Amino acid sequence: MPFLEGDRILLFTDGVVEARDDSGTFYPLNDRLHLLRSDEPQEALDSLRADLVAHTGGPLPDDAAMLLLRRHAR
C-alpha cells in the first residue's frame, strides 16, 4: 500500500484499544481517528491520549504506547 504525501500511520500497543471505561467498554479508537487530523503529530497524539485517559476516568491501568508517522511533502 503506498504511503502518500499527507498520509498518516498510527502504531499502538494493545493497551490503547483494551483500555476500558467504568462500564467495561473498550476504547473506541476507530471512532476517535478524527483526533489525529492535526498537522502536528505530537499535538494529534496529545489529543488522542487526553481522550483515552478521559475514557478510562484516570490513569491507564496498562501500558499504552502510540507512534504517529506522517509523510510530508518533498
Summary of the structure (lengths in Angstrom):
residues: 74
radius of gyration: 13.2
end to end distance: 19.1
largest distance: 46.3
contacts: 167
relative contact order: 0.32
helix: 38%
strand: 16%
